[in-house]
């Protein structure tokens, strides 16, 4: 089954609205040759600017989190409805930094996936193991648990509307990158787990990205793997010249 390649940039807590505008002025002028789908997940304060700067292009804009309730006494949070109103159509959910620093759990990720789908927002659902977990041989059990708990109560048809990003925590922002074979091994496991959770057709429909210090140098090898459908890119997505090289890989 042919799956459209996807390269998503996660800006994390970087770039003001003015900086986002300048970035897209540069990025929009660069030739894209690979035909991949491109998404930028930006800070909430830059969403409307980013949507405006990419109007009329094929670039998608998303956020890096939502709350699972529609409204209420949740100081500092943003609902799916609020996100949708900005024109954004994507959201990163369950990133390891959210899990580590903001007490995100598989249960809250599950609720957020459902809320994003309810509002027609495409969730990019993150999973991945720590260095300790990898060295102690529990990578696959850990990721299986994240998937099965994260997708509780989500139908096959809705699961097909999601994207999964495998991000080994030990490779995020460290400069370390999983080898092509290491990344492929886990992404193939994720696809097999999805087949067990749903069916083979659903598993083959869902795009699986690799994230973790993806660079212009590592992208081509990673993206050539049969079960890796693109990347969730952190630091390199902040520099237009670097990111376009990853897209074109």
Backbone as CSV, one residue per row, in Angstrom:
resi,resn,N_x,N_y,N_z,CA_x,CA_y,CA_z,C_x,C_y,C_z
1,UNK,0.847,-1.197,0.000,0.000,0.000,0.000,0.884,1.250,0.000
2,UNK,0.633,2.143,-0.957,1.427,3.366,-1.037,0.958,4.355,0.019
3,UNK,1.898,4.829,0.809,1.606,5.832,1.834,2.355,7.108,1.484
4,UNK,1.660,8.236,1.506,2.291,9.520,1.193,3.310,9.856,2.269
5,UNK,4.510,10.200,1.854,5.551,10.581,2.803,5.151,11.867,3.532
6,UNK,5.536,11.946,4.787,5.200,13.099,5.623,6.432,13.527,6.393
7,UNK,6.754,14.807,6.312,7.828,15.379,7.125,7.221,16.494,7.962
8,UNK,7.257,16.316,9.275,6.656,17.278,10.192,7.739,17.936,11.036
9,UNK,7.716,19.252,11.104,8.648,19.984,11.955,7.992,20.309,13.290
10,UNK,8.673,19.997,14.372,8.200,20.343,15.717,9.093,21.454,16.249
11,UNK,8.561,22.672,16.258,9.365,23.823,16.672,9.569,23.894,18.194
12,UNK,8.786,23.128,18.941,8.857,23.166,20.413,8.667,24.620,20.877
13,UNK,9.346,25.067,21.925,9.138,26.428,22.421,10.159,27.370,21.775
14,UNK,9.981,27.565,20.472,10.879,28.415,19.691,10.079,29.227,18.680
15,UNK,10.551,30.412,18.390,10.062,31.351,17.382,8.822,32.138,17.820
16,UNK,8.976,33.442,17.805,7.843,34.352,17.971,7.043,34.382,16.674
17,UNK,5.913,35.059,16.682,5.119,35.187,15.461,5.918,35.886,14.362
18,UNK,6.678,36.909,14.736,7.490,37.627,13.743,8.569,36.720,13.158
19,UNK,9.160,35.899,14.003,10.177,34.964,13.521,9.558,33.887,12.638
20,UNK,8.345,33.466,12.970,7.646,32.494,12.137,7.374,33.081,10.748
21,UNK,6.958,34.336,10.717,6.691,35.004,9.439,7.953,35.031,8.577
22,UNK,9.064,35.383,9.175,10.328,35.445,8.431,10.741,34.055,7.943
23,UNK,10.515,33.036,8.787,10.853,31.676,8.388,10.073,31.265,7.143
24,UNK,8.768,31.484,7.151,7.954,31.035,6.024,8.198,31.870,4.762
25,UNK,8.578,33.125,4.927,8.966,33.904,3.752,10.146,33.247,3.050
26,UNK,11.094,32.741,3.852,12.255,32.060,3.268,11.892,30.674,2.759
27,UNK,11.160,29.911,3.566,10.867,28.523,3.215,9.985,28.442,1.971
28,UNK,8.999,29.319,1.864,8.075,29.279,0.720,8.778,29.528,-0.604
29,UNK,9.941,30.179,-0.554,10.675,30.484,-1.779,11.591,29.343,-2.220
30,UNK,11.708,28.317,-1.393,12.632,27.217,-1.690,11.928,26.119,-2.475
31,UNK,12.605,25.545,-3.465,11.970,24.490,-4.270,11.851,23.191,-3.495
32,UNK,10.646,22.608,-3.526,10.411,21.298,-2.922,10.302,20.284,-4.045
33,UNK,11.169,19.277,-4.012,11.263,18.363,-5.149,10.717,16.965,-4.874
34,UNK,10.545,16.603,-3.599,10.264,15.206,-3.300,8.784,14.839,-3.299
35,UNK,7.903,15.818,-3.250,6.480,15.518,-3.246,5.958,15.022,-1.920
36,UNK,6.719,15.209,-0.854,6.257,14.793,0.469,5.262,15.802,1.028
37,UNK,4.379,15.324,1.913,3.511,16.216,2.660,4.350,16.876,3.749
38,UNK,4.133,18.172,3.970,4.945,18.937,4.918,4.035,19.609,5.938
39,UNK,4.401,19.480,7.209,3.630,20.047,8.308,4.594,20.720,9.279
40,UNK,4.169,21.851,9.833,4.917,22.497,10.907,4.025,22.590,12.137
41,UNK,4.506,22.068,13.257,3.787,22.180,14.526,4.475,23.249,15.355
42,UNK,3.798,24.358,15.539,4.409,25.589,16.046,3.802,25.971,17.390
43,UNK,4.429,26.904,18.126,3.820,27.383,19.371,2.455,28.017,19.113
44,UNK,1.590,27.977,20.121,0.240,28.534,19.963,0.270,29.990,19.508
45,UNK,1.242,30.759,20.008,1.297,32.181,19.671,1.648,32.433,18.211
46,UNK,2.157,31.415,17.527,2.529,31.569,16.117,1.559,30.880,15.162
47,UNK,0.488,30.301,15.695,-0.410,29.518,14.840,-1.066,30.357,13.752
48,UNK,-1.713,31.448,14.140,-2.456,32.223,13.145,-1.519,32.833,12.103
49,UNK,-0.350,33.301,12.533,0.635,33.820,11.583,1.084,32.728,10.622
50,UNK,1.356,31.545,11.161,1.833,30.434,10.321,0.763,29.987,9.329
51,UNK,-0.491,29.936,9.789,-1.592,29.583,8.881,-1.699,30.612,7.759
52,UNK,-1.609,31.889,8.104,-1.706,32.949,7.095,-0.549,32.887,6.101
53,UNK,0.647,32.602,6.600,1.832,32.576,5.742,1.858,31.366,4.808
54,UNK,1.090,30.336,5.117,1.082,29.132,4.274,-0.221,28.972,3.493
55,UNK,-1.074,29.980,3.560,-2.338,29.928,2.817,-2.057,29.789,1.323
56,UNK,-2.757,28.873,0.673,-2.566,28.658,-0.751,-1.426,27.709,-1.079
57,UNK,-0.729,27.213,-0.056,0.324,26.223,-0.259,-0.180,24.857,0.217
58,UNK,0.647,23.849,0.074,0.295,22.511,0.546,0.850,22.237,1.942
59,UNK,1.392,23.260,2.584,1.978,23.108,3.917,0.879,23.094,4.966
60,UNK,0.927,22.114,5.875,-0.022,22.044,6.971,0.563,22.672,8.223
61,UNK,-0.319,23.196,9.063,0.103,23.819,10.319,-0.604,23.126,11.481
62,UNK,0.162,22.875,12.538,-0.404,22.231,13.710,0.160,22.789,15.000
63,UNK,-0.381,22.297,16.109,0.077,22.678,17.448,0.845,21.511,18.064
64,UNK,1.279,21.709,19.301,2.101,20.704,19.982,1.378,20.080,21.180
65,UNK,0.113,20.464,21.383,-0.667,19.919,22.490,-2.081,20.476,22.411
66,UNK,-3.038,19.762,22.984,-4.377,20.286,23.251,-4.848,19.706,24.576
67,UNK,-5.918,20.281,25.115,-6.558,19.687,26.277,-7.674,18.764,25.793
68,UNK,-8.044,17.796,26.642,-9.070,16.827,26.228,-10.484,17.260,26.591
69,UNK,-10.634,18.408,27.286,-11.966,18.940,27.556,-12.262,20.081,26.585
70,UNK,-13.548,20.355,26.369,-13.933,21.413,25.437,-13.725,22.805,26.004
71,UNK,-13.915,22.949,27.324,-13.772,24.253,27.976,-13.757,24.020,29.480
72,UNK,-13.519,25.096,30.229,-13.588,24.958,31.682,-12.423,25.588,32.407
73,UNK,-12.317,25.261,33.684,-11.311,25.869,34.562,-9.982,25.125,34.428
74,UNK,-9.339,25.323,33.291,-8.047,24.677,33.008,-7.059,25.768,32.592
75,UNK,-6.606,26.527,33.570,-5.756,27.695,33.319,-4.542,27.322,32.472
76,UNK,-4.340,28.085,31.413,-3.173,27.885,30.561,-3.351,26.872,29.456
77,UNK,-4.508,26.202,29.411,-4.719,25.160,28.405,-5.458,25.705,27.177
78,UNK,-5.405,24.938,26.093,-6.046,25.298,24.834,-6.853,24.100,24.347
79,UNK,-8.110,24.337,23.976,-8.988,23.244,23.558,-8.830,22.946,22.066
80,UNK,-9.349,21.795,21.653,-9.340,21.430,20.234,-10.140,22.427,19.415
81,UNK,-11.254,22.902,19.968,-12.071,23.893,19.257,-11.299,25.180,19.030
82,UNK,-10.555,25.627,20.059,-9.732,26.833,19.915,-8.656,26.639,18.855
83,UNK,-8.038,25.444,18.871,-7.007,25.151,17.881,-7.589,25.162,16.483
84,UNK,-8.726,24.508,16.319,-9.369,24.438,15.011,-9.699,25.828,14.483
85,UNK,-10.084,26.739,15.384,-10.481,28.086,14.985,-9.318,28.899,14.404
86,UNK,-8.086,28.507,14.707,-6.932,29.215,14.147,-6.655,28.803,12.706
87,UNK,-7.266,27.699,12.273,-6.988,27.158,10.944,-6.010,26.005,10.968
88,UNK,-5.488,25.671,12.147,-4.557,24.547,12.266,-5.303,23.225,12.092
89,UNK,-4.622,22.244,11.548,-5.262,20.958,11.242,-4.505,19.761,11.806
90,UNK,-3.429,19.997,12.528,-2.583,18.930,13.054,-2.263,19.202,14.520
91,UNK,-1.882,18.153,15.256,-1.403,18.350,16.622,-0.496,17.186,17.020
92,UNK,0.633,17.516,17.635,1.522,16.500,18.219,0.982,16.140,19.598
93,UNK,0.850,14.858,19.873,0.327,14.406,21.166,1.255,13.359,21.784
94,UNK,1.422,13.439,23.102,2.188,12.431,23.820,3.681,12.492,23.606
95,UNK,4.201,13.658,23.217,5.651,13.783,23.053,6.331,13.473,24.382
96,UNK,7.513,12.889,24.324,8.210,12.479,25.551,8.454,13.656,26.494
97,UNK,8.620,14.858,25.941,8.814,16.027,26.809,7.529,16.376,27.550
98,UNK,6.403,16.187,26.906,5.126,16.390,27.595,4.928,15.336,28.692
99,UNK,5.322,14.106,28.390,5.184,13.041,29.379,6.118,13.276,30.571
100,UNK,7.347,13.725,30.286,8.333,13.890,31.349,8.081,15.131,32.196
101,UNK,7.808,16.258,31.564,7.738,17.531,32.286,6.334,17.923,32.719
102,UNK,5.310,17.379,32.061,3.946,17.840,32.322,2.986,16.700,32.674
103,UNK,3.532,15.620,33.155,2.742,14.501,33.708,1.749,13.903,32.713
104,UNK,2.088,13.961,31.436,1.233,13.333,30.421,1.293,11.812,30.583
105,UNK,0.163,11.160,30.501,0.097,9.703,30.636,-0.553,9.094,29.395
106,UNK,-0.492,7.776,29.300,-1.167,7.109,28.185,-2.667,7.394,28.212
107,UNK,-3.231,7.543,29.399,-4.657,7.840,29.529,-4.988,9.220,28.984
108,UNK,-4.199,10.222,29.349,-4.484,11.569,28.840,-4.215,11.654,27.338
109,UNK,-3.192,10.936,26.875,-2.931,10.902,25.434,-4.128,10.303,24.705
110,UNK,-4.683,9.230,25.234,-5.858,8.589,24.653,-7.022,9.566,24.547
111,UNK,-7.277,10.302,25.623,-8.371,11.276,25.618,-8.120,12.386,24.599
112,UNK,-6.865,12.800,24.473,-6.533,13.884,23.540,-6.643,13.425,22.087
113,UNK,-6.246,12.176,21.825,-6.413,11.644,20.470,-7.887,11.676,20.074
114,UNK,-8.731,11.200,20.967,-10.170,11.172,20.686,-10.717,12.569,20.460
115,UNK,-10.266,13.531,21.258,-10.760,14.903,21.110,-10.275,15.518,19.795
116,UNK,-9.034,15.271,19.435,-8.527,15.785,18.160,-9.337,15.216,16.997
117,UNK,-9.582,13.923,17.018,-10.351,13.283,15.944,-11.775,13.833,15.884
118,UNK,-12.346,14.112,17.044,-13.701,14.665,17.094,-13.785,15.981,16.329
119,UNK,-12.705,16.760,16.364,-12.701,18.065,15.701,-12.009,18.043,14.340
120,UNK,-11.724,16.860,13.825,-11.125,16.763,12.502,-9.687,17.204,12.446
121,UNK,-9.002,17.144,13.577,-7.587,17.491,13.653,-6.783,16.198,13.614
122,UNK,-5.727,16.154,12.806,-4.924,14.946,12.678,-3.889,14.879,13.797
123,UNK,-3.970,13.855,14.653,-2.971,13.720,15.718,-1.726,12.975,15.242
124,UNK,-0.569,13.499,15.627,0.707,12.805,15.455,1.056,12.264,16.836
125,UNK,0.891,10.965,17.013,0.971,10.334,18.327,2.379,9.794,18.558
126,UNK,3.041,10.286,19.608,4.435,9.920,19.851,4.564,8.728,20.790
127,UNK,5.555,7.908,20.524,5.914,6.818,21.421,7.425,6.638,21.349
128,UNK,7.996,6.001,22.352,9.440,5.786,22.330,9.980,5.406,23.694
129,UNK,11.170,4.826,23.679,11.765,4.302,24.898,12.967,5.137,25.345
130,UNK,13.268,5.050,26.630,14.456,5.699,27.177,15.681,4.821,26.927
131,UNK,16.853,5.365,27.184,18.084,4.589,27.038,18.085,3.419,28.019
132,UNK,17.603,3.656,29.231,17.536,2.599,30.242,16.645,1.456,29.755
133,UNK,15.515,1.793,29.194,14.598,0.759,28.707,15.202,-0.016,27.546
134,UNK,15.886,0.698,26.646,16.520,0.004,25.513,17.623,-0.926,26.013
135,UNK,18.457,-0.447,26.912,19.585,-1.256,27.375,19.128,-2.465,28.191
136,UNK,17.910,-2.407,28.739,17.404,-3.514,29.534,16.380,-4.370,28.792
137,UNK,16.305,-4.169,27.476,15.551,-5.080,26.633,14.041,-4.976,26.719
138,UNK,13.531,-3.818,27.121,12.073,-3.713,27.222,11.481,-2.708,26.229
139,UNK,12.260,-2.362,25.200,11.785,-1.407,24.188,10.430,-1.820,23.625
140,UNK,10.319,-3.068,23.171,9.106,-3.486,22.469,7.911,-3.587,23.416
141,UNK,8.135,-4.083,24.614,7.035,-4.160,25.582,6.545,-2.772,25.955
142,UNK,7.470,-1.841,26.102,7.115,-0.466,26.468,6.282,0.193,25.372
143,UNK,6.752,0.067,24.147,6.054,0.713,23.035,4.710,0.049,22.778
144,UNK,4.645,-1.261,22.923,3.358,-1.954,22.780,2.354,-1.431,23.797
145,UNK,2.812,-1.202,25.014,1.934,-0.674,26.056,1.463,0.733,25.715
146,UNK,2.377,1.583,25.246,1.990,2.945,24.856,0.935,2.932,23.755
147,UNK,1.112,2.055,22.774,0.160,1.975,21.664,-1.193,1.451,22.124
148,UNK,-1.182,0.356,22.839,-2.446,-0.288,23.226,-3.243,0.588,24.190
149,UNK,-2.575,1.265,25.120,-3.285,2.154,26.040,-3.672,3.463,25.354
150,UNK,-2.821,3.942,24.482,-3.115,5.194,23.786,-4.285,5.080,22.822
151,UNK,-4.512,3.875,22.289,-5.558,3.691,21.282,-6.798,2.961,21.822
152,UNK,-6.936,2.890,23.136,-8.121,2.268,23.733,-9.393,2.966,23.240
153,UNK,-10.354,2.202,22.752,-11.636,2.771,22.344,-11.608,3.532,21.037
154,UNK,-10.523,3.440,20.290,-10.412,4.124,18.999,-10.599,3.086,17.894
155,UNK,-11.562,3.320,17.029,-11.898,2.348,15.984,-10.803,2.288,14.925
156,UNK,-10.843,1.249,14.113,-9.890,1.126,13.015,-10.003,2.303,12.057
157,UNK,-11.224,2.712,11.754,-11.411,3.832,10.833,-10.809,5.118,11.385
158,UNK,-10.946,5.344,12.694,-10.338,6.533,13.292,-8.827,6.382,13.420
159,UNK,-8.362,5.172,13.705,-6.916,4.947,13.808,-6.220,5.300,12.495
160,UNK,-6.884,5.041,11.379,-6.314,5.356,10.063,-6.124,6.854,9.856
161,UNK,-6.813,7.659,10.653,-6.713,9.120,10.530,-5.567,9.689,11.372
162,UNK,-4.859,8.818,12.071,-3.766,9.265,12.912,-2.417,8.980,12.245
163,UNK,-1.392,9.599,12.783,-0.008,9.339,12.400,0.733,8.958,13.674
164,UNK,1.641,8.020,13.597,2.448,7.627,14.759,3.888,8.052,14.534
165,UNK,4.495,8.631,15.555,5.903,9.016,15.481,6.697,8.219,16.513
166,UNK,7.636,7.423,16.026,8.543,6.721,16.938,9.732,7.613,17.223
167,UNK,9.873,8.005,18.484,10.981,8.856,18.893,11.709,8.228,20.083
168,UNK,12.824,7.547,19.833,13.602,7.049,20.958,14.072,8.226,21.808
169,UNK,13.705,8.218,23.073,13.982,9.373,23.937,15.478,9.659,23.996
170,UNK,16.282,8.618,23.922,17.733,8.784,24.007,18.324,9.494,22.790
171,UNK,17.516,9.684,21.749,18.016,10.342,20.539,17.436,11.734,20.330
172,UNK,16.591,12.199,21.249,15.940,13.496,21.062,16.834,14.598,21.604
173,UNK,17.309,15.448,20.692,18.117,16.590,21.091,19.505,16.232,21.573
174,UNK,19.915,14.976,21.413,21.217,14.549,21.918,22.275,14.495,20.826
175,UNK,21.828,14.561,19.569,22.752,14.368,18.464,22.924,12.909,18.104
176,UNK,22.434,12.008,18.977,22.475,10.576,18.684,21.280,10.222,17.804
177,UNK,21.503,9.391,16.831,20.423,8.962,15.945,20.421,7.438,15.911
178,UNK,19.249,6.855,16.005,19.153,5.414,15.813,19.658,5.083,14.415
179,UNK,20.350,3.971,14.277,20.762,3.566,12.936,19.520,3.297,12.102
180,UNK,19.711,3.275,10.797,18.575,2.999,9.911,17.912,1.680,10.287
181,UNK,18.725,0.668,10.575,18.181,-0.650,10.909,17.483,-0.657,12.264
182,UNK,18.032,0.080,13.252,17.376,0.171,14.566,16.010,0.844,14.438
183,UNK,15.967,1.942,13.694,14.705,2.660,13.516,13.694,1.803,12.763
184,UNK,14.145,1.135,11.715,13.261,0.269,10.936,12.728,-0.873,11.787
185,UNK,13.564,-1.454,12.621,13.143,-2.570,13.453,11.966,-2.180,14.343
186,UNK,12.063,-1.010,14.969,10.992,-0.591,15.869,9.756,-0.171,15.078
187,UNK,9.939,0.535,13.975,8.780,0.957,13.181,8.059,-0.252,12.584
188,UNK,8.798,-1.291,12.196,8.173,-2.525,11.722,7.397,-3.196,12.853
189,UNK,7.956,-3.144,14.067,7.250,-3.699,15.228,5.953,-2.930,15.474
190,UNK,6.009,-1.602,15.370,4.810,-0.787,15.571,3.736,-1.187,14.559
191,UNK,4.133,-1.385,13.302,3.150,-1.761,12.282,2.565,-3.148,12.573
192,UNK,3.415,-4.060,13.025,2.919,-5.392,13.372,1.978,-5.329,14.571
193,UNK,2.283,-4.459,15.523,1.422,-4.302,16.690,0.073,-3.716,16.281
194,UNK,0.083,-2.763,15.356,-1.171,-2.196,14.855,-2.012,-3.264,14.151
195,UNK,-1.345,-4.160,13.424,-2.066,-5.252,12.759,-2.719,-6.164,13.788
196,UNK,-2.020,-6.391,14.911,-2.585,-7.229,15.970,-3.730,-6.518,16.680
197,UNK,-3.618,-5.203,16.825,-4.661,-4.420,17.490,-5.892,-4.274,16.603
198,UNK,-5.668,-4.122,15.313,-6.753,-3.880,14.359,-6.760,-4.983,13.291
199,UNK,-6.099,-4.721,12.179,-5.965,-5.688,11.089,-4.844,-5.205,10.183
200,UNK,-4.436,-6.043,9.247,-3.294,-5.723,8.401,-3.558,-4.496,7.521
201,UNK,-4.780,-4.389,7.016,-5.092,-3.246,6.134,-4.986,-1.929,6.894
202,UNK,-5.459,-1.899,8.128,-5.340,-0.692,8.952,-3.880,-0.384,9.227
203,UNK,-3.112,-1.410,9.583,-1.692,-1.214,9.886,-0.938,-0.650,8.688
204,UNK,-1.286,-1.115,7.493,-0.605,-0.640,6.292,-1.046,0.769,5.890
205,UNK,-2.176,1.235,6.438,-2.694,2.558,6.097,-2.071,3.672,6.947
206,UNK,-1.618,3.325,8.147,-1.154,4.338,9.103,0.301,4.689,8.829
207,UNK,0.576,5.984,8.731,1.946,6.420,8.512,2.724,6.422,9.828
208,UNK,3.948,5.926,9.768,4.826,5.876,10.929,6.069,6.706,10.628
209,UNK,6.323,7.690,11.465,7.464,8.583,11.292,8.572,8.206,12.274
210,UNK,9.788,8.583,11.927,10.899,8.482,12.877,11.286,9.883,13.327
211,UNK,11.528,10.048,14.612,12.002,11.321,15.141,13.139,11.091,16.116
212,UNK,14.053,12.022,16.164,15.176,11.907,17.087,16.455,12.371,16.422
213,UNK,16.718,13.680,16.483,17.929,14.270,15.894,18.043,13.987,14.395
214,UNK,16.908,13.993,13.684,16.930,13.825,12.228,17.631,15.037,11.610
215,UNK,18.535,14.776,10.675,19.313,15.838,10.041,19.322,15.638,8.531
216,UNK,19.801,16.638,7.776,19.919,16.440,6.323,20.799,15.246,5.965
217,UNK,21.776,14.936,6.815,22.678,13.822,6.532,22.047,12.458,6.804
218,UNK,21.196,12.378,7.835,20.626,11.077,8.210,19.294,10.789,7.534
219,UNK,18.640,11.810,6.983,17.260,11.659,6.513,17.108,10.636,5.396
220,UNK,17.964,10.694,4.384,17.776,9.825,3.211,17.809,8.352,3.593
221,UNK,18.754,7.974,4.445,18.855,6.584,4.858,17.655,6.137,5.667
222,UNK,17.242,6.975,6.617,16.089,6.638,7.448,14.827,6.509,6.609
223,UNK,14.636,7.456,5.694,13.401,7.483,4.922,13.353,6.398,3.846
224,UNK,14.477,5.736,3.602,14.492,4.654,2.612,13.992,3.347,3.201
225,UNK,13.834,3.294,4.521,13.383,2.068,5.179,11.901,1.804,4.877
226,UNK,11.506,0.557,4.692,10.146,0.257,4.226,9.021,0.643,5.184
227,UNK,9.302,0.683,6.491,8.241,1.017,7.437,8.375,2.415,8.023
228,UNK,9.278,3.221,7.475,9.440,4.607,7.924,8.895,5.511,6.828
229,UNK,7.840,6.242,7.148,7.120,7.033,6.145,7.449,8.515,6.195
230,UNK,8.528,8.873,6.897,8.921,10.264,7.002,9.478,10.543,8.381
231,UNK,9.478,11.815,8.772,10.109,12.161,10.036,9.363,13.225,10.808
232,UNK,9.533,13.170,12.135,9.140,14.265,13.021,10.449,14.917,13.439
233,UNK,10.660,16.123,12.968,11.973,16.764,13.027,11.952,17.911,14.031
234,UNK,12.908,17.915,14.946,12.985,18.962,15.962,13.873,20.102,15.540
235,UNK,15.089,20.134,16.055,15.984,21.282,15.857,16.194,21.680,14.412
236,UNK,16.326,20.711,13.519,16.595,21.033,12.115,15.408,21.717,11.435
237,UNK,14.213,21.617,12.030,13.043,22.259,11.421,13.018,23.762,11.676
238,UNK,13.913,24.242,12.527,13.960,25.674,12.839,14.760,26.460,11.804
239,UNK,15.482,25.754,10.959,16.325,26.398,9.940,15.815,25.985,8.572
240,UNK,15.305,26.944,7.820,14.642,26.630,6.553,15.542,25.834,5.620
241,UNK,16.813,26.208,5.536,17.731,25.539,4.608,17.946,24.072,4.995
242,UNK,18.019,23.799,6.281,18.192,22.412,6.728,16.923,21.600,6.503
243,UNK,15.783,22.223,6.834,14.537,21.465,6.758,14.171,21.112,5.328
244,UNK,14.415,22.010,4.397,14.061,21.707,3.005,14.919,20.556,2.472
245,UNK,16.141,20.417,2.963,16.979,19.295,2.542,16.403,17.976,3.066
246,UNK,15.854,18.013,4.288,15.224,16.816,4.844,13.954,16.466,4.064
247,UNK,13.152,17.476,3.746,11.945,17.273,2.952,12.294,16.654,1.603
248,UNK,13.333,17.176,0.980,13.708,16.700,-0.349,14.430,15.357,-0.315
249,UNK,14.764,14.885,0.861,15.361,13.555,0.981,14.317,12.460,0.815
